[in-house]
Amino acid sequence: MRKSPAICILLVLLVACRPAEGEAGATGVAIQNVGSDTIVNLALAWAETYQAMRPDVRIAVTGGGSGTGIAGLVNGTVDIANGSRQMKPEEVDAARANNITPVEHVIARDAIAVVVHPSNPVNRLTLQQLSDIYSGRITDWSEVGGENRSIVLLSRESNSGTHVYFLEQVVRLGDKHGTTLFSPDTLLMPSSEGISAEVRQNPNGIGYDGLGYVTPDQKTVAVAADPGGPYVLPSIETVNSGAYPIARDLYMYTAGEPQGTIADYLAWIRSSEGQVIVGELGFVPLSSVDW
Amino acid sequence: MKRTSLSEYLIERFIRVTGVSVILFLALIFLFLLREGGATFFEVPLRDLLRTRWYPNEGHFGLLPLVMGSLLVTVGAAVISLPLGLLTAVFVAEVAPRWVREILKPFIEVLAGIPSVVLGFLGMLVVSPLIREHLGAPTGLTALSGSLMLGYMALPTIISVAEDALDAVPKSYRDAALALGATRWQTIWRVTVPAARSGILTAMMLGVGRAIGETMAVMMVTGNAARLPLTLNSFLMPVRTMTATIAAEMGEVAQGSTHYHILFAIGLVLFLVTFVVDLVASWTLFRQGRRYGRLLS
């Protein structure tokens, strides 16, 4: 009978746990929020602030890439999928096949910054030059006004929404039927940190990542849409005005029109209160919220 | 009396089941890989699998860069770790004085316990900048960095197992060799090491096996560029290995898609490579064993 105190404690803990879980299950306020690594910090900040305001709501935020979140939504294991890209038609079809109608919500804007080593003399590039660099047609910095060094291409892994967006918008210059690919020499880094670590220490490197991930020890390059056009550095103003050419909307997807707590949460995200957090994390707040 | 024989019977049975289950699990893993990955060979023509471009998002399923990448990194790791591991084992088992040996052995075993992600960080932040600055590579995230990390990871396994094998060689062999007038050097290389060759080969197989299958450290230091490494300077260029490809892409694929099947097919290739390497090793050993057996009798 010496074990009985331990068993008592265990029982008390079990009893203490149960009502809380029961509540969460009953009112459906445990929200699974999975997806884009670009959005994960933003989603975490939103979840923390919202849970502090509404202690009855539990929001579990996980990254893994836009594809991961959307796959979860399609399989029914995720309540809100974070996407740094729109769902592909085949993903929508897969969801429909599972009797799920995905609904899209724009929740913030993001600009992709092109970064190089601080010692790199190149300050500005056109989209055409970026495309040539990343598809392997330009392989030396001297061809774009830099030093005589070979270019080391850094990219996110191909499951990253940022990767897909950069391929479509920059490497293929927005041509939907383009077949240009990243050069096979492109280093695919498993994380944003991998890219910034390499750009910080390698003077040959060029990388791209969400504006929110650029640290001051990397140099951001000004980008022009056309060879003659103005070269623009990414910032909240230039993205919302549409002057910066590599910018995009960020999405959350729900299965069907959101109901109850999830609807409240999404409404709060798009309110000025939620959008303040967007600005704090280096993303671009929505200028007009049409909820 | 009856009780003893019953418990003995049960224990015998239990040991037999555990022994057989190893083969059973191996067969089940193989079947699982075949079930998930086999569809690849119906969905993608073999010709396309042998192409040189890997970009699964757009249906480019050429496996050659990945297979060659794994091969390059593993061969590099073997070249670094096999001689070093064998020599260290010989030193620890045969040459080092007792007190040095008592200190070295536990340290080598601790090395085996360092998590690979920690080694990956070390490789990314320390080894790769050194390679870029001193070997003139455009980036430090290269096949060589991967080989160095893998070689380092394989070392403790190789040393421990080889050292145990050398230790198991009967003292009478050494005494006999020395009595015949052989020097210590001759005794080690002509008698002790050949006598322990089966254990040493096992050590090498385990080490190389660890190198082929290692994922995390490789993903962090090799740069993961799916380029075909054909020239000698490929060691100073980034590569993408099979394991890193599976780890990086498995999270995102839709279940049942061609990409999903092909990742399992890569697993199948890895499994077969390891299997063949082991098979060849045991076969060589078996043949050698018979020859030596005849010589001794």
HADDOCK unambig.tbl for C-alpha pairs under 7 A between the chains (distance, minus, plus):
assign (segid A and resid 67 and name CA) (segid B and resid 252 and name CA) 5.21 0.50 0.50
assign (segid A and resid 68 and name CA) (segid B and resid 251 and name CA) 6.34 0.50 0.50
assign (segid A and resid 68 and name CA) (segid B and resid 252 and name CA) 4.75 0.50 0.50
assign (segid A and resid 71 and name CA) (segid B and resid 254 and name CA) 6.47 0.50 0.50
assign (segid A and resid 150 and name CA) (segid B and resid 138 and name CA) 6.54 0.50 0.50
assign (segid A and resid 152 and name CA) (segid B and resid 138 and name CA) 6.61 0.50 0.50
assign (segid A and resid 152 and name CA) (segid B and resid 139 and name CA) 6.66 0.50 0.50
assign (segid A and resid 159 and name CA) (segid B and resid 249 and name CA) 6.64 0.50 0.50
assign (segid A and resid 159 and name CA) (segid B and resid 252 and name CA) 6.01 0.50 0.50
assign (segid A and resid 184 and name CA) (segid B and resid 225 and name CA) 6.19 0.50 0.50
assign (segid A and resid 184 and name CA) (segid B and resid 226 and name CA) 5.59 0.50 0.50
assign (segid A and resid 184 and name CA) (segid B and resid 227 and name CA) 5.05 0.50 0.50
assign (segid A and resid 185 and name CA) (segid B and resid 225 and name CA) 5.39 0.50 0.50
assign (segid A and resid 185 and name CA) (segid B and resid 226 and name CA) 6.84 0.50 0.50
assign (segid A and resid 185 and name CA) (segid B and resid 227 and name CA) 5.73 0.50 0.50
assign (segid A and resid 186 and name CA) (segid B and resid 225 and name CA) 5.31 0.50 0.50
assign (segid A and resid 187 and name CA) (segid B and resid 223 and name CA) 4.91 0.50 0.50
assign (segid A and resid 187 and name CA) (segid B and resid 224 and name CA) 5.46 0.50 0.50
assign (segid A and resid 187 and name CA) (segid B and resid 225 and name CA) 4.48 0.50 0.50
assign (segid A and resid 188 and name CA) (segid B and resid 223 and name CA) 6.24 0.50 0.50
assign (segid A and resid 188 and name CA) (segid B and resid 224 and name CA) 5.25 0.50 0.50
assign (segid A and resid 188 and name CA) (segid B and resid 225 and name CA) 5.88 0.50 0.50
assign (segid A and resid 189 and name CA) (segid B and resid 223 and name CA) 6.58 0.50 0.50
assign (segid A and resid 189 and name CA) (segid B and resid 224 and name CA) 6.92 0.50 0.50
assign (segid A and resid 190 and name CA) (segid B and resid 248 and name CA) 6.85 0.50 0.50
assign (segid A and resid 202 and name CA) (segid B and resid 139 and name CA) 6.90 0.50 0.50
assign (segid A and resid 204 and name CA) (segid B and resid 138 and name CA) 6.54 0.50 0.50
